[in-house]
């Protein structure tokens, strides 16, 4: 998941500012000898490029126009929130809709005269060169001049036959190489000498000097107030700078001034890494699929009400919470998986109510225990265990256990995933709890606290202050 890939990627600073990164969770198809290793991992550290949920980068896949817009957008830190676009073939549900619309607004990329964007069309090497030129303000106006510009700057090299290959579709590895070199001059081959024509001064008490243009990159030094720096170029709101001692790296423009006549800018607030964690809540069923029914209530309504209450708890935290449904409509099982992957979920929590013949009782929580399809077996089991413990404490029902379940939303998922069966809807005492807003809230609070327990104990995340939201404390660590 994102934190597993990003937070584990570190730079060997002793080998220089732009040494290759090393990760405990690397892409399976980007090994130590891969030609694009340094560039791919540099971009991955900044969340500019991403691999698939199965741990592969697929370097030889062709880059689509949607992917190109997303990678360029992330490098400039454009707002990638999914929005409606001007293109009839790019809906709000497209993973790249926000990046596409905002890149169009900045005149980095454009659509076609028929009102389409053609998001799945492959990008050529020449088009890639022009996108980079526009994004980083090289001022080239044609694919040919843009290709020449990249060559001169040491960002790109020609083909074996001496041409640039402007009309050839570009692979993910090559796009990553060119984009990383455009961002990070330390990765470039021989080209124009880098010049630093602009002088600025640090205008905050302490300013982090980073190895890349975002707070996801390692800090390589801390600069004090009034430190002069020379600026070579800009990447969005960041600049590539050099100190008087010759150290080079990235600084945020908000904390640099032309002179020191103005007030000191407050130090930047640290970014909470929990904002990168996406939790997907999945209330089961939905009209016209009622799920289980008994005593005048339907499962679809009970689990939606509980899911919305759970969403409200998570909305009070830095977590990014996403719902597969927020209204009474059925979402097909494959579409639930598609949604979870599209929003780049880190946890998937499905909520259901059980039914048998009126004789069964209790609470149970499922995970998928075979790594062949969902590799996050240990994570899923840990999450299920913490959620189950909290539900038992909240509702006081009999313990039916934490179980392996061959269920679609668990088996076909690509992240830690659990399915909680709150109780039996055809058991009158449990039905009374399922229909009650009070008991629904207790179930939501229990799932919320169980999720915090998982992050606190299993993922070693700093979530202590979040327990106060639900009036709880960390549970004992489970083994």
C-alpha positions as CSV (number, residue, x, y, z in Angstrom):
1,X,0.0,0.0,0.0
2,X,1.1,3.6,-0.2
3,X,2.7,3.9,3.2
4,X,4.4,0.6,2.8
5,X,5.9,1.7,-0.5
6,X,6.6,5.3,0.3
7,X,7.7,5.4,3.9
8,X,10.1,2.5,3.4
9,X,11.9,4.1,0.5
10,X,14.9,6.0,1.7
11,X,18.0,7.5,0.2
12,X,21.6,6.6,1.1
13,X,22.5,10.2,1.9
14,X,26.1,9.2,2.6
15,X,26.4,8.3,-1.1
16,X,25.3,11.8,-2.2
17,X,22.0,13.6,-2.4
18,X,20.8,11.7,-5.5
19,X,21.9,8.2,-4.7
20,X,19.6,5.3,-5.6
21,X,16.8,4.6,-3.1
22,X,16.6,1.4,-1.2
23,X,13.2,-0.1,-0.2
24,X,12.0,-3.1,1.8
25,X,9.1,-3.3,-0.6
26,X,10.4,-2.8,-4.1
27,X,8.8,-3.4,-7.4
28,X,9.3,-7.0,-8.4
29,X,10.2,-6.1,-12.0
30,X,12.6,-3.2,-11.2
31,X,15.6,-5.0,-9.9
32,X,19.1,-3.7,-9.0
33,X,20.3,-3.9,-12.6
34,X,17.3,-2.3,-14.3
35,X,18.2,0.7,-16.4
36,X,15.4,2.9,-14.9
37,X,15.9,1.8,-11.3
38,X,17.2,5.2,-10.0
39,X,14.5,7.2,-11.8
40,X,11.6,4.9,-11.0
41,X,12.4,4.8,-7.3
42,X,13.0,8.6,-7.2
43,X,9.5,9.2,-8.6
44,X,8.0,6.5,-6.4
45,X,9.3,8.1,-3.3
46,X,7.4,11.2,-4.2
47,X,4.2,9.3,-5.1
48,X,4.6,10.6,-8.7
49,X,4.5,7.1,-10.2
50,X,2.9,4.1,-8.7
51,X,3.0,0.3,-9.3
52,X,0.1,-2.1,-9.3
53,X,-1.4,-3.7,-6.3
54,X,0.5,-6.9,-7.0
55,X,3.8,-5.3,-6.5
56,X,4.9,-4.8,-10.1
57,X,5.7,-1.6,-12.0
58,X,5.2,-3.0,-15.5
59,X,8.0,-0.9,-17.0
60,X,7.4,-2.1,-20.6
61,X,3.7,-1.1,-20.7
62,X,2.9,1.8,-22.8
63,X,1.9,5.1,-21.1
64,X,-1.6,6.3,-21.8
65,X,-2.6,10.0,-22.0
66,X,-4.5,9.6,-18.7
67,X,-1.4,8.2,-17.0
68,X,0.8,10.9,-18.5
69,X,-1.5,13.6,-17.2
70,X,-1.5,12.0,-13.7
71,X,2.3,11.7,-13.5
72,X,2.9,15.2,-14.7
73,X,0.1,16.5,-12.4
74,X,1.6,14.7,-9.4
75,X,5.1,16.0,-10.2
76,X,3.7,19.6,-10.1
77,X,1.5,18.8,-7.1
78,X,-1.7,19.7,-8.9
79,X,-4.9,18.9,-7.2
80,X,-5.8,15.4,-8.3
81,X,-9.3,15.3,-6.7
82,X,-11.6,13.6,-9.1
83,X,-13.9,16.2,-10.8
84,X,-16.0,16.6,-13.8
85,X,-14.0,17.4,-17.0
86,X,-14.8,19.1,-20.3
87,X,-14.3,15.8,-22.1
88,X,-17.1,13.5,-22.9
89,X,-14.8,10.4,-22.6
90,X,-13.4,11.4,-19.2
91,X,-15.9,11.0,-16.4
92,X,-15.6,12.1,-12.8
93,X,-14.9,8.5,-11.9
94,X,-11.7,8.4,-13.9
95,X,-8.6,8.1,-11.6
96,X,-7.0,10.9,-13.6
97,X,-10.0,13.2,-14.1
98,X,-8.7,15.9,-11.7
99,X,-5.2,15.8,-13.1
100,X,-6.5,15.9,-16.7
101,X,-8.7,18.9,-16.1
102,X,-6.1,20.9,-14.2
103,X,-3.4,20.1,-16.7
104,X,-5.7,21.3,-19.5
105,X,-6.3,24.5,-17.5
106,X,-2.6,25.1,-17.3
107,X,-2.2,24.4,-21.0
108,X,0.1,21.5,-20.4
109,X,-2.1,19.1,-22.4
110,X,-5.2,19.4,-24.5
111,X,-8.0,17.4,-26.0
112,X,-9.4,16.9,-29.5
113,X,-11.8,19.0,-31.6
114,X,-14.5,16.4,-31.2
115,X,-14.7,17.0,-27.5
116,X,-12.7,13.9,-26.5
117,X,-9.5,13.4,-24.6
118,X,-8.8,9.8,-25.6
119,X,-7.4,8.9,-22.2
120,X,-6.4,5.4,-23.2
121,X,-4.5,6.4,-26.3
122,X,-0.7,5.8,-26.0
123,X,1.7,8.8,-25.7
124,X,4.5,9.1,-28.2
125,X,8.1,10.1,-27.3
126,X,7.6,13.4,-29.1
127,X,4.4,14.1,-27.2
128,X,6.1,13.2,-23.9
129,X,8.8,15.8,-24.7
130,X,6.3,18.5,-25.4
131,X,4.4,17.7,-22.2
132,X,7.6,18.0,-20.1
133,X,8.5,21.2,-21.9
134,X,5.1,22.8,-21.1
135,X,5.0,21.5,-17.6
136,X,8.5,22.8,-16.7
137,X,8.4,25.9,-18.9
138,X,11.1,25.1,-21.4
139,X,9.0,27.0,-24.0
140,X,9.3,24.5,-26.9
141,X,6.3,24.7,-29.2
142,X,6.6,21.6,-31.3
143,X,7.5,18.0,-30.6
144,X,10.7,18.4,-32.6
145,X,11.9,21.5,-30.7
146,X,10.8,19.9,-27.4
147,X,12.8,16.7,-28.2
148,X,15.9,18.9,-29.0
149,X,15.4,20.7,-25.7
150,X,15.4,17.5,-23.7
151,X,18.5,16.3,-25.5
152,X,20.3,19.6,-24.8
153,X,19.4,19.5,-21.1
154,X,20.6,15.9,-20.6
155,X,17.1,14.7,-19.9
156,X,16.8,12.4,-22.9
157,X,19.0,10.6,-25.3
158,X,18.4,9.6,-28.9
159,X,17.7,6.1,-30.3
160,X,20.4,3.8,-31.5
161,X,19.8,4.9,-35.1
162,X,20.5,8.5,-34.1
163,X,16.9,9.8,-34.1
164,X,14.8,10.7,-31.2
165,X,12.0,8.4,-32.2
166,X,9.3,11.1,-31.8
167,X,6.5,9.0,-33.3
168,X,7.2,5.9,-31.2
169,X,4.9,5.1,-28.2
170,X,6.7,5.5,-24.9
171,X,7.0,2.9,-22.2
172,X,6.5,3.5,-18.5
173,X,10.2,3.0,-17.8
174,X,11.3,5.6,-20.4
175,X,8.6,8.1,-19.4
176,X,9.8,7.7,-15.8
177,X,13.4,8.3,-16.8
178,X,12.7,11.5,-18.7
179,X,10.3,12.8,-16.0
180,X,12.7,12.1,-13.2
181,X,15.6,13.8,-15.0
182,X,13.5,16.8,-15.7
183,X,12.7,17.1,-12.0
184,X,16.1,16.1,-10.6
185,X,19.1,17.4,-12.4
186,X,21.3,15.0,-10.4
187,X,19.9,12.2,-12.6
188,X,20.7,13.8,-15.9
189,X,23.3,12.7,-18.4
190,X,25.7,15.2,-19.9
191,X,23.9,18.2,-21.3
192,X,23.8,22.0,-20.8
193,X,25.6,23.2,-17.6
194,X,23.0,24.0,-14.9
195,X,22.9,27.7,-14.1
196,X,21.5,29.3,-11.0
197,X,20.5,32.9,-12.1
198,X,18.1,33.8,-9.2
199,X,19.0,34.5,-5.6
200,X,16.6,34.1,-2.7
201,X,16.8,34.0,1.1
202,X,15.3,31.7,3.6
203,X,12.6,33.6,5.4
204,X,11.6,31.2,8.2
205,X,13.3,30.0,11.3
206,X,14.1,26.5,10.0
207,X,13.6,25.3,6.4
208,X,13.9,21.7,5.3
209,X,16.2,21.1,2.4
210,X,14.9,18.0,0.6
211,X,16.0,15.5,-2.0
212,X,12.8,16.0,-4.1
213,X,10.0,18.5,-4.6
214,X,7.5,17.4,-1.9
215,X,7.4,16.6,1.8
216,X,7.5,12.9,1.0
217,X,11.2,13.2,0.1
218,X,14.0,12.9,2.8
219,X,15.3,15.9,4.5
220,X,19.0,16.3,3.6
221,X,19.7,19.5,5.6
222,X,18.0,22.2,7.6
223,X,18.6,25.8,6.5
224,X,18.3,28.7,9.0
225,X,16.8,32.1,8.7
226,X,18.6,34.4,6.2
227,X,20.5,31.7,4.5
228,X,21.1,32.7,0.8
229,X,20.4,30.2,-1.9
230,X,20.7,30.3,-5.7
231,X,17.8,29.1,-7.8
232,X,18.1,27.1,-11.0
233,X,14.5,26.1,-11.9
234,X,11.0,25.5,-10.5
235,X,8.9,22.4,-10.2
236,X,5.5,23.6,-9.3
237,X,5.8,25.4,-5.9
238,X,9.3,24.0,-5.3
239,X,12.7,25.2,-6.5
240,X,15.9,23.4,-7.2
241,X,18.5,25.4,-5.2
242,X,22.1,25.6,-4.2
243,X,23.7,26.9,-1.1
244,X,26.9,28.9,-0.8
245,X,28.6,25.6,0.3
246,X,27.5,23.9,-2.9
247,X,24.8,21.7,-1.5
248,X,21.9,21.2,-3.9
249,X,18.3,20.2,-3.3
250,X,14.7,21.3,-3.2
251,X,13.0,24.1,-1.2
252,X,9.4,25.3,-1.1
253,X,8.9,28.7,-2.5
254,X,6.6,29.9,0.3
255,X,9.6,30.2,2.6
256,X,11.9,32.1,0.3
257,X,12.1,35.8,-0.2
258,X,13.9,38.2,-2.5
259,X,15.2,40.1,0.5
260,X,14.8,40.0,4.3
261,X,12.8,43.2,4.7
262,X,9.5,41.4,5.4
263,X,8.3,39.5,8.5
264,X,9.5,36.0,9.2
265,X,7.3,33.4,7.8
266,X,6.1,30.8,10.3
267,X,7.6,27.3,10.1
268,X,5.5,25.0,7.9
269,X,3.2,22.6,9.7
270,X,4.3,19.0,9.3
271,X,2.1,16.9,7.0
272,X,0.3,14.1,8.9
273,X,1.1,10.9,7.1
274,X,-2.3,9.5,8.0
275,X,-3.8,11.8,5.3
276,X,-2.3,9.3,2.8
277,X,-4.3,6.4,4.3
278,X,-7.5,5.6,2.4
279,X,-10.1,3.6,4.3
280,X,-12.9,2.1,2.1
281,X,-16.2,1.4,3.9
282,X,-18.4,-1.1,2.1
283,X,-22.0,-1.3,3.3
284,X,-23.3,-4.5,1.7
285,X,-26.2,-5.0,-0.7
286,X,-28.5,-2.1,-1.7
287,X,-31.8,-1.8,-3.6
288,X,-33.1,-3.9,-5.1
289,X,-31.0,-6.4,-3.2
290,X,-32.3,-6.3,0.3
291,X,-29.8,-8.8,1.7
292,X,-31.2,-10.7,4.7
293,X,-34.6,-9.6,6.1
294,X,-36.6,-10.3,9.3
295,X,-39.0,-8.6,11.6
296,X,-39.7,-5.8,9.2
297,X,-36.1,-4.6,8.5
298,X,-33.6,-5.3,5.7
299,X,-29.9,-5.9,6.0
300,X,-29.2,-3.2,3.3
301,X,-30.7,-0.5,5.4
302,X,-29.0,-1.6,8.7
303,X,-25.5,-1.8,7.2
304,X,-25.8,1.5,5.3
305,X,-26.9,3.3,8.5
306,X,-24.0,1.7,10.4
307,X,-21.5,2.5,7.6
308,X,-22.5,6.2,7.5
309,X,-22.0,6.4,11.2
310,X,-18.6,4.8,10.8
311,X,-17.8,7.3,8.1
312,X,-18.6,10.2,10.5
313,X,-16.1,8.8,13.0
314,X,-13.4,8.7,10.3
315,X,-14.2,12.2,9.0
316,X,-13.0,13.5,12.4
317,X,-9.6,12.1,11.7
318,X,-6.8,12.8,9.1
319,X,-7.7,9.5,7.3
320,X,-9.2,9.7,3.8
321,X,-12.5,7.8,4.1
322,X,-14.3,6.5,1.0
323,X,-17.7,4.8,0.8
324,X,-18.7,2.2,-1.9
325,X,-22.2,3.4,-1.5
326,X,-23.9,6.2,0.5
327,X,-27.5,5.6,-0.8
328,X,-29.9,2.8,-1.2
329,X,-28.6,1.3,-4.4
330,X,-26.9,-1.9,-5.2
331,X,-23.3,-1.9,-6.2
332,X,-22.2,-5.1,-8.0
333,X,-19.4,-7.0,-6.3
334,X,-16.7,-6.4,-9.0
335,X,-17.6,-2.7,-9.0
336,X,-16.9,-2.5,-5.3
337,X,-13.4,-3.9,-6.0
338,X,-12.9,-1.5,-8.9
339,X,-13.9,1.5,-6.7
340,X,-11.5,0.4,-3.9
341,X,-8.6,0.1,-6.3
342,X,-9.5,3.4,-8.1
343,X,-9.4,5.4,-4.9
344,X,-6.2,3.6,-4.0
345,X,-7.5,2.1,-0.8
346,X,-5.3,1.0,2.1
347,X,-8.0,-0.9,4.1
348,X,-11.4,-2.3,3.0
349,X,-14.1,-2.8,5.6
350,X,-17.3,-4.5,4.5
351,X,-20.3,-4.4,6.9
352,X,-23.1,-7.0,6.8
353,X,-25.7,-8.7,9.0
354,X,-26.1,-12.5,9.2
355,X,-29.1,-14.8,8.8
356,X,-29.7,-18.5,9.3
357,X,-33.0,-20.0,10.5
358,X,-33.6,-18.0,13.7
359,X,-31.4,-20.4,15.8
360,X,-28.0,-18.9,15.2
361,X,-26.5,-16.1,17.3
362,X,-23.4,-13.9,17.5
363,X,-20.8,-11.8,15.8
364,X,-18.1,-12.9,13.4
365,X,-15.5,-11.2,11.2
366,X,-14.0,-12.7,8.1
367,X,-10.7,-12.3,6.2
368,X,-9.4,-14.1,3.2
369,X,-6.6,-16.5,4.2
370,X,-5.1,-17.5,0.9
371,X,-2.3,-15.2,-0.5
372,X,-2.8,-16.4,-4.0
373,X,-5.3,-13.7,-4.9
374,X,-5.1,-11.2,-2.0
375,X,-1.5,-11.2,-0.6
376,X,-2.4,-9.2,2.5
377,X,-3.4,-12.3,4.6
378,X,-1.6,-11.3,7.8
379,X,-2.7,-7.7,7.6
380,X,-6.3,-8.8,7.0
381,X,-6.3,-11.3,9.8
382,X,-4.9,-8.7,12.2
383,X,-7.5,-6.1,11.2
384,X,-10.3,-8.7,11.5
385,X,-9.1,-9.7,15.0
386,X,-9.1,-6.2,16.4
387,X,-12.4,-5.4,14.8
388,X,-14.0,-8.6,16.2
389,X,-12.7,-7.9,19.7
390,X,-14.2,-4.4,19.7
391,X,-17.6,-5.6,18.3
392,X,-17.8,-8.3,21.0
393,X,-17.1,-5.7,23.7
394,X,-19.6,-3.2,22.2
395,X,-22.6,-5.5,21.6
396,X,-21.9,-8.3,24.0
397,X,-23.0,-11.1,21.6
398,X,-21.6,-14.6,21.4
399,X,-18.2,-14.9,19.8
400,X,-18.4,-16.8,16.5
401,X,-14.8,-16.0,15.8
402,X,-12.4,-14.6,13.3
403,X,-12.6,-16.8,10.2
404,X,-11.2,-17.3,6.7
405,X,-14.0,-16.5,4.3
406,X,-14.0,-17.2,0.6
407,X,-16.0,-14.1,-0.1
408,X,-15.7,-12.0,-3.3
409,X,-14.9,-8.7,-1.6
410,X,-12.1,-10.3,0.4
411,X,-10.8,-12.8,-2.2
412,X,-10.7,-10.4,-5.1
413,X,-9.3,-7.4,-3.2
414,X,-5.9,-6.0,-3.4
415,X,-5.5,-4.5,0.1
416,X,-6.1,-5.7,3.7
417,X,-9.8,-6.5,3.8
418,X,-12.3,-7.7,6.3
419,X,-16.1,-8.4,6.4
420,X,-17.9,-7.9,9.7
421,X,-21.2,-9.8,10.3
422,X,-22.6,-7.7,13.2
423,X,-25.3,-10.1,14.3
424,X,-28.2,-12.3,13.1
425,X,-31.1,-10.3,11.7
426,X,-33.5,-13.3,12.2
427,X,-32.6,-13.5,15.9
428,X,-35.1,-11.2,17.7
429,X,-32.6,-10.0,20.4
430,X,-30.0,-9.3,17.8
431,X,-32.6,-7.8,15.4
432,X,-33.5,-5.3,18.1
433,X,-29.9,-4.1,18.2
434,X,-29.5,-4.1,14.4
435,X,-32.5,-1.8,14.0
436,X,-31.5,0.6,16.8
437,X,-29.6,3.8,15.9
438,X,-28.0,3.6,19.4
439,X,-26.6,0.1,18.8
440,X,-25.7,0.9,15.2
441,X,-23.5,3.8,16.6
442,X,-21.9,1.4,19.1
443,X,-21.0,-1.0,16.2
444,X,-19.6,1.9,14.1
445,X,-17.6,3.1,17.1
446,X,-16.3,-0.5,17.7
447,X,-15.2,-0.9,14.1
448,X,-13.5,2.6,14.2
449,X,-11.6,1.7,17.4
450,X,-10.7,-1.7,16.0
451,X,-9.2,0.0,13.0
452,X,-7.2,2.3,15.2
453,X,-6.0,-0.7,17.2
454,X,-4.8,-2.2,13.9
455,X,-2.9,0.9,13.0
456,X,-1.5,1.4,16.5
457,X,-0.4,-2.2,17.1
458,X,0.2,-3.8,13.7
459,X,1.3,-0.8,11.5
460,X,3.0,1.1,14.4
461,X,1.2,4.3,13.4
462,X,0.8,7.3,15.8
463,X,-3.0,7.3,16.2
464,X,-3.1,7.7,20.0
465,X,-4.8,11.1,19.9
466,X,-7.6,9.7,17.7
467,X,-9.0,7.4,20.3
468,X,-10.5,10.4,22.1
469,X,-12.9,10.9,19.2
470,X,-14.8,7.7,20.2
471,X,-13.9,8.0,23.9
472,X,-11.7,4.9,23.8
473,X,-8.2,3.8,24.6
474,X,-5.9,1.3,22.8
475,X,-6.8,-2.3,23.3
476,X,-4.2,-4.8,24.5
477,X,-2.0,-6.0,21.7
478,X,-3.2,-9.2,20.1
479,X,-0.9,-12.0,19.0
